[in-house]
Amino acid sequence: MSPRIAARGLVVDDGDLLTVQYGSGDEVWYLTPGGGQQTGESLSETVHREVREETGYEVEVESLAFVRDYIPSNHTEDGDDDDHRVDHFFWCELIDDDPVQPSMRDAKQVGVAWLAVDDLDDYWFFPRELPDALQSREKTATRDARYLGDIR
């Protein structure tokens, strides 16, 4: 099975990151908006579509920020999960800060939340290493792309 290619938007406005909130039972976790690339779609088109579908916000997709692999068998004990993913995170700018109703929420999506970049460690946020990488980029104002490796 080939790795699943995905693209995600990093929308930071006044120090807050646009996230999608998921829930199941008592558990709540957060991700940046994004998802799988469709055939014939560029990565920037994927980001634009996914951010709009999941959050209702329109964004302009800018430069590549991070790339990460996620190879589940390297992170789980049973090693049966073969859902290898490659996520591409892109910097985005809001076009309009007045969102429409999200048109295509994911199955476990329960909301949209703006979380302070400096407080991301206080939440169950995935990938877990992204908050540190994002915080260091915001502090240094660098926007060069960086490979994060095989991270959870």
C-alpha positions in Angstrom: 0.0 0.0 0.0 1.3 3.4 -0.9 1.5 6.2 1.7 -1.5 8.6 1.9 -0.5 12.1 0.8 -2.2 14.9 2.8 -2.0 18.6 3.1 -2.9 20.8 6.1 -3.2 24.5 6.7 -1.4 26.6 9.3 -3.6 29.6 9.8 -2.2 31.9 12.5 -4.0 35.1 13.3 -2.9 37.3 16.2 -1.0 34.5 17.8 -3.9 32.0 17.6 -3.9 28.8 15.4 -7.0 27.7 13.6 -7.7 24.1 14.6 -10.3 21.4 14.1 -11.7 19.9 17.3 -12.5 16.2 17.5 -14.2 14.2 20.1 -15.1 10.7 21.1 -16.6 9.9 24.5 -14.7 12.0 27.1 -11.6 12.5 24.8 -11.1 15.7 22.9 -8.1 16.4 20.5 -7.1 19.0 18.0 -5.6 19.0 14.5 -4.9 21.7 11.9 -7.5 21.6 9.1 -6.5 19.4 6.2 -6.8 16.0 4.6 -6.1 13.7 1.7 -5.0 14.9 -1.7 -7.4 14.0 -4.5 -6.3 12.9 -7.9 -5.5 15.8 -10.1 -5.4 18.3 -7.2 -2.3 20.2 -6.2 -1.3 20.3 -2.6 -2.2 24.0 -2.3 -5.7 23.2 -3.8 -6.0 20.4 -1.2 -5.3 22.8 1.6 -7.7 25.5 0.3 -10.5 22.9 -0.1 -10.0 21.2 3.2 -9.7 24.4 5.3 -13.0 25.6 3.7 -14.8 22.3 4.1 -13.8 21.7 7.7 -13.8 25.3 9.1 -15.8 27.5 6.7 -12.8 29.9 6.4 -11.4 31.0 3.0 -7.6 31.2 3.0 -4.8 32.0 0.7 -2.3 29.2 0.7 1.3 30.4 0.9 4.6 28.5 1.4 5.4 25.0 2.7 6.1 25.0 6.4 6.7 21.4 7.5 6.6 17.9 6.2 6.1 14.9 8.4 5.9 11.1 7.9 3.7 9.1 10.2 4.4 5.4 10.0 2.1 3.8 12.6 4.0 0.6 12.9 6.9 2.6 14.3 4.7 4.1 17.1 2.3 1.3 18.1 3.0 -2.0 19.9 0.9 -4.2 17.7 2.5 -3.0 14.5 -0.6 -4.0 12.5 -1.5 -0.4 11.3 -0.1 0.2 7.9 -1.8 3.6 7.3 1.5 5.4 6.4 0.8 9.1 5.9 2.9 12.0 4.6 1.5 15.4 5.8 2.5 18.7 4.2 1.8 21.7 6.3 1.4 25.1 4.5 1.3 28.6 5.9 -2.0 30.2 5.1 -3.5 33.7 5.4 -7.2 34.4 6.1 -9.0 36.0 3.2 -12.1 36.7 5.2 -12.4 36.4 9.0 -16.1 35.7 8.8 -16.5 32.0 8.1 -19.5 30.2 6.5 -20.9 27.0 7.9 -18.3 24.2 7.4 -19.6 22.1 4.5 -17.9 18.7 5.1 -17.0 18.0 8.7 -15.0 14.8 9.4 -16.9 12.0 11.2 -15.5 12.8 14.7 -15.2 16.6 14.2 -17.1 18.4 17.0 -16.0 22.0 16.3 -13.5 24.6 15.2 -11.3 26.3 17.7 -8.7 29.1 17.7 -5.9 28.1 20.2 -3.1 30.3 21.3 0.2 29.0 19.7 2.0 29.5 23.0 -0.6 27.3 24.8 -0.8 24.3 22.3 1.1 22.1 24.8 -2.0 22.4 27.1 -4.1 20.5 24.6 -4.1 17.0 23.1 -2.8 18.2 19.8 -1.5 16.2 16.8 1.2 15.8 15.6 2.6 16.2 19.1 5.9 17.7 18.0 4.2 20.4 15.9 3.6 22.9 18.7 7.4 23.2 19.5 8.2 23.5 15.8 5.5 26.1 15.3 6.3 28.1 18.4 10.0 28.4 17.4 9.0 29.5 13.9 6.6 32.1 15.2 9.3 33.5 17.6 12.0 33.7 14.9 9.6 34.7 12.1 11.3 32.2 9.8 9.2 30.5 7.2 11.7 28.1 5.7 10.3 24.6 5.2 11.5 21.9 7.6 11.2 18.1 7.6 10.0 16.9 11.0 10.6 13.2 10.4 8.5 10.2 11.4 6.6 11.7 14.3 3.3 10.9 16.0 
